[in-house]
């Protein structure tokens, strides 16, 4: 089992009428920590939980194009 911390960028939006300023940064910087389910050229898939029978709970796919850094965490 591999635990990872993924730093990634996500899109964000604001509803309603408002002015956009040139220095407005609408990209959301995110951090996710979880069990690494799979990784390929396209995406990294994390889960909040993994059972001893090999099932994963609450999975999330993050596109590789959005990932800034992946840190592999050591489990003691």
RAKA-V981177 format. One record per residue. N is the residue number from 1. RES is the residue in one small letter. PHI is phi in whole degrees, -180 to 180 (* if undefined). Layout:
BEGIN
n=[N | N]
res=[RES | RES]
phi=[PHI | PHI]
END
This chain:
BEGIN
n=[1 | 2 | 3 | 4 | 5 | 6 | 7 | 8 | 9 | 10 | 11 | 12 | 13 | 14 | 15 | 16 | 17 | 18 | 19 | 20 | 21 | 22 | 23 | 24 | 25 | 26 | 27 | 28 | 29 | 30 | 31 | 32 | 33 | 34 | 35 | 36 | 37 | 38 | 39 | 40 | 41 | 42 | 43 | 44 | 45 | 46 | 47 | 48 | 49 | 50 | 51 | 52 | 53 | 54 | 55 | 56 | 57 | 58 | 59 | 60 | 61 | 62 | 63 | 64 | 65 | 66 | 67 | 68 | 69 | 70 | 71 | 72 | 73 | 74 | 75 | 76]
res=[x | x | x | x | x | x | x | x | x | x | x | x | x | x | x | x | x | x | x | x | x | x | x | x | x | x | x | x | x | x | x | x | x | x | x | x | x | x | x | x | x | x | x | x | x | x | x | x | x | x | x | x | x | x | x | x | x | x | x | x | x | x | x | x | x | x | x | x | x | x | x | x | x | x | x | x]
phi=[* | -114 | -101 | -134 | -116 | -114 | -100 | -150 | -109 | -127 | -76 | -143 | -147 | -127 | -95 | 86 | -85 | -165 | -91 | -99 | -94 | -57 | -94 | -72 | -106 | -95 | -81 | -93 | -86 | -123 | -132 | -128 | -124 | -175 | -82 | -76 | -85 | -160 | -150 | -142 | -63 | -92 | -157 | -119 | -114 | -113 | -133 | -73 | -142 | -139 | -86 | -69 | -89 | 94 | -86 | -109 | -120 | 55 | -88 | -145 | -102 | -117 | -63 | -59 | -66 | -96 | -83 | -93 | -161 | -123 | -114 | -89 | -96 | -91 | -106 | -94]
END
